Amino acid sequence: MRSYRAAAEARLLDTARALSAVVDSEIAARRAALQVLAASSYLGSDGDLAAFDMLARSVGTAFGGWVTVLDRSLRPVVHTLTPAGGEMPGSGGGLGPGGGGVAVARVFETGQATVSDLAIGRNSGRLSAFVYVPALRDGSVHYVVGMPILPEHLAKLLQGQAPSGQGAVAITDRRGVMVARSEDHERLVGRSRPIRNDSEPRQVAGLLSGRQLLDGKAIRTAYHQLSSAPGWTVWVNEPEATFTRAWFSPVLALLGGGLLALGFGLALAVGLSQRVLRPVHALVRHAEQVATGWAPGASSPPVPDTPVAEFEALRVAGLRAEAALRSGNARLRLALTAAGLGSFEIDLRSWTATRTGHVLPATPDLPLIGFSLDHYFAEKVHPDDRDRVRAAVDAVAHGRLEHYRVEYRVRDRQDGWIWMESYGGVVEHDPANGVPLRIAGVSRDVTERKTVEARQRLLMREVDHRAKNALAVVQAAVRLAPRDDAAVFADAVEGRVAALARAQGLLAETGWSGTALRTLAERSLAGFVLAGAGQRGPVYELAGPAVDLAAAATQPLSLILHELATNAAKYGALSAPGGRVSLVWHLGHDAGLLRLHWEERGGPPLTRVPERRGFGSRVIHASVQDQLHGKVAMDWKAEGLVCDISLPLVHVQAPECPSESKMSNSNPL
């Protein structure tokens, strides 16, 4: 009789324990998703709250709720219940003694995640509890990120989980307020359990005798406290009459058939032991597998039904709990996928890890389950990052930190490198000594962000260098331009500044990656078309292969072409009807040079060679020799100026197979 009673009590306790694990998984899934959001770079001091809002909305939708981010004054900076881009609501935190404001203040003070009690949301107006996690920056709490636990969601989870008979399942918070109930949820949610000092829970789990909250009938209650929300408790009750019948009926049946049992003693004993032990062993194995988790995509073996009513009830309750647990895990995977994340766990006892393949696909030498961390660090992590990543994990593994966040490079399937951002924390300690046993976390591919950041730094340096160079050229133009005629002085300075501006515009169009030589020549000469207005036929010709100039050569060459065209418009071929200018270039790979040939024809006859260099000639020589490290030769022929310029190919980004075939372009007026 005592063993049957103990079996009935164990059944009730096992049901409470299984449902506690289901509710813990619901809260843990929300906490993991919030920790991912809290680690986002979008929440930094120079982050992008609009981009974070889009990410938070997808996560909130996956869990059937919303996400809020609060500052120290409890004012939301992100609240996904409001329309995107809309005005933020007032201060957050629930109303009443169980309000989230106390929990948020606790997170800011301790830097640890927490779960608030049930309260009416100040902004949502809905009865809910909240999971809050800190957004840490430089060791201090910058924001607190929260997500609701809706009572109606928990009530739906509990429905159908009550034991056979007229029993019910309920959840209370640390103040004893009803958070959810499998029956009469709408009527009882928010009400407090009667306080009974003689029967309040003293341990993590136990059994109590009491009275039904609705009708006062005697009940037997099993309770189990949640590990994810201190003070929260799962209650499973069953009418005392049903509970007594569950264990006493087999005893009556056994006594009534005592004489018959004597005749079949040995056979019945063997059969009964098999009948009892087989389902018990199956349930134990199944419970152990549920407790340890599943491999990605795996399913647990089926648990056979049993003719023993109590074990069958426990089997059905366990299957329901397992289904709910799998549902919670599926929602977590959906949230991680929506955020572009992969999850992982590290067993610190064996120094092995298990992960999903969402970010870094599985390879033969790095499977998804049970791979060695030493192998991962040695073969997959970039040599320059190994010590930093190992130090971050070691700090958590040895209890110096509760969580870490690190960015590092890992090898991909194409034997290249991608950037990963990883966030992990301790999720299990040794109950005897508090030593960390298991780390869980998430990671994501941030290669694109790192590439953009590197590109931005490069562009900032390039723009700074070019701006300083342009200012130096402008200063030289102002200092050296002839000043005896104000109009001439203004034209000279204005033209050279315009040439620099054209070069800046071309570089901006290509993201400061350089520009095509043909495009630069066309735009440099186009401003002088009006100098030959009224004549027929082309006034300039361009010929040469496709050549892309480096960014550093674009600005000086723009100024050189401007000076040549200015001279031609004032004194040379572009100053007289019928005059023509040709610019021809080709690549001399053997000599490592880009050669440009400028030739004027049809201009005013040249009577004598200039005795001294003008400002334009000095600009050309200084740009070619000092800035581009090339050579320039000017030949003042009777028909006009001939200028040959040779530049090192370091200033050129030529096609892989350059063609020396002539590519001409004649531009009519």
Order of alpha helices (4+ residues) and beta strands (2+ residues): alpha-alpha-beta-beta-alpha-beta-beta-beta-beta-alpha-beta-beta-alpha-beta-beta-beta-alpha-alpha-alpha-alpha-beta-beta-beta-alpha-alpha-beta-beta-beta-alpha-alpha-beta-alpha-beta-beta-alpha-beta-beta-alpha-beta-beta-beta-beta
